[in-house]
Amino acid sequence: MNIVFLGATSLGLQCCRLILENKLANISGIFTIPEKFEISYSEKPVKNINFADFHELGKEFGIPVTDVTGKMGSYSESIKSLKPDLIVVIGWYYKIPESILKIAPKGCVGMHASLLPLYRGGAPLVWAVINGEKKTGLSFFYLDSGIDNGDIIAQREIEILDKDNIKDILSKVNYAALDIINEFIPLIAEGKSPRIKQDDSLATYFPQRKPEDGLIDWSWDAKKIKDFIRAQTKPYPGAFTEINGKKITIWDADITEL
C-alpha cells in the first residue's frame, strides 16, 4: 500500500517513522507545515508548540518532503501525482479539502485526541482537562468534509488522573497512537479495518485556543483553577494572571486545606 503522509508535530513524526521502520506501508511523499504558519482563526502567524521537522526523516528514507505554505487545495495535483492508496493525516492544522479527500482509493484517515463524537474541534485534550473530565481518548477515523465526523476505525480510552498535567496526557496519547498505527494500517491495506459511523446526536464541539485564553479567573472554585492551570502547562504557553500590569505565568498548582 502506498501512503502520502501529512504531519507537522512530534506525534505525526513518530507515527510516520513507525510506518517506515516497521514496513507497514510505503510512503511516497510527506507534506508538512513550517513551525510558524498562518491560519484562519488568528490575525498573526501562530507557532506550532508541538512542531517536528520532517525533512531529516525524508532524507533518511529518500522521501520527498513538501512544505505547505499556501492553500491546501493548491497541493491536490502534487499529492495525486504520488499515486497514494491512502492519505494519512496526523498532527495537522488545516482542513483537508474535498479535492484531496477523494484522491486515494482507500480514503483519507487521521487522528483526533478525543473519544469522538465528543470534543470535536480544536484543542480537545486541553478542553477535556479544563472541564474536569476523568477520561479522554484517541480516535483514528476517516476524514470527510465535516468537522471530525467521519467513520471511526479505532479508539483508545485514556484515563485522566488528578495528578496528570497536559504533558502526561500527551505522552499517553502518543503511546496509544503508535499502538493504533501498528495494528490498523495493515488492516486498512488488507481491506479489513472497521468502519463505524459516529452518532452525531452525541457530538460536542469546542473551539481552538489562543495563548490569551489562558487568563485565570480567580472567582472560579479551587478545583477549576487547578484544572485550568494543569491543562495549559508546558509544552503549552501556560495559564496566567496579571499583577500590577505584569503577566505572571503559573505552571503548576495544588489544593491545600487550611
Steps between C-alpha positions, in 0.01 A plus 500: 500500500626846405448787748532876481557631853395844628648601835665784689532387864712266708212251511470509122874446466495200733210343312663562162827347619318197641332433164839514328707306755241225543440489124125535551470675162699700246499880544549677167475857624479711817327835532572716803443851640772747614534564874334841460203509268188696413158367590146634479431545872801729560587838351870432555705189414477239777778281638461123501586409861530131412695561178724230353722530193427226245782591262764284669265202496441562129874502433552184707244302301530676164150648511418844354377749763285799402439805721138612479496880496194567284142381485462124536308467176801622304686181596238261359688428179831446684335246729320333210829460310634286788220246436402433862273210593449671836561848639597513869459828691646522853598823674347732243340845527319558172168363385547248219298610193277270299747511209754315720257281696389326179847425360592175676282191434531386863411845626655754733549415868604702801529518879297712740582510871155428638242224511305623199231621460589678827732801485496557128693809395808667648729420796298198621748390768533848649124542509450157658733586789353849541157341522610259773452183294620173652567342164576595144626297209632476148298434184637373169241580236422574137507869414213649304364846428367560854677578828638178652183313403632218281463127563706358788770240437629465856491671840705479816370627834748697713459564873559852631638469853481786751881517497524518119586819317470554126852367435412171672183467293683579176743219583211256547348611170831448318522144630141427396558650154799279426306194615210588269724567199685172546176302518271672253716619206549134395125438538421797277746364242320164508154660483412357842487810722180589689288792386250615765275801447499767770180589683468869419234545768773450763745747345655787694712775345778721638693786337873541449685672784745791488766597761284787624228249593720393793395790726390363840171613649556501877124485566506134396514229766839348591457180297406689184805725537728199552355323195538819294869525596592135445321499164727772360837439661809416293532434210216751461525874575355467851218642709570849629386789710590868509638686803554874475488471122763224490419157353578212738490148353405222742630158398374285787252514786359283777215526746571508874242498777567772760 
